């Protein structure tokens, strides 16, 4: 009986792994036909859910839904570096440098089967939406849903569904076409993009004794926006004595290392932790930490984060 259960579990895991690899019909193309600028024309996602009568899961359409309205472009250069441009209902257009790699056809090595892209956050991902199948003038990824029953709960389930489609709109391998469509773009160099985000400053502590220091702040957030030639950082905080009186102030931002492992904020030096998305500052035996909180640097998002720290009115 135990052996049968183990076999069922193995089959189930294999099924999950096979589905996660994705399924997209490809038609290998010469590199000269793969290079160019692609526009995101379709991106839908349906989460994993229980199959039950009367229930329809929400499918998100990132291109058409009013809350998202993605207008994204992928520039495939045919080399190891390229560009990803993102614009949404809540964010102005920006471009980030990405890495590119290519999987060639096993029968005809002059043709490309897949284009793989990564930014400095995903780094080396070679699956999912980062691995796009090639067809004539198109790139895409599809992860079809499948039905299954949970082993122990016996609940009837359906796996997540993802469908992504990119259409080649120009042969340009630079940003010329996109800039005509969207105008001037905020530009993030490859390493800088991974630093972009909202960070929360935690209570400081004594490095030797471990004693937590008295924290006078109700909240303290940094918004780091490392745009090329326009580095910007903003702090938002309030004192515990006056929790509803928000202070917002722009401070200087400087990269002290090419890989952004060390930065200066308002003149204070912060070092990136190698095992976490955070920075630390040591000063006279006292350590402070900035913890990465969100990649959404919009004013709406920072105010939503701050709202959770405000006292509840009775």
Helices and strands as residue ranges (DSSP letters): H 2-20, E 29-30, H 31-34, E 36-46, E 49-50, E 59-61, E 73-76, E 81-86, E 94-104, E 111-118, G 128-130, E 131-135, E 138-143, E 147-149, E 156-158, E 161-170, H 176-182, E 186-188, H 190-193, E 197-201, E 205-206, E 217-227, E 230-239, G 240-242, E 247-251, E 253-255, E 262-265, E 268-272, E 278-283, E 286-294, H 299-307
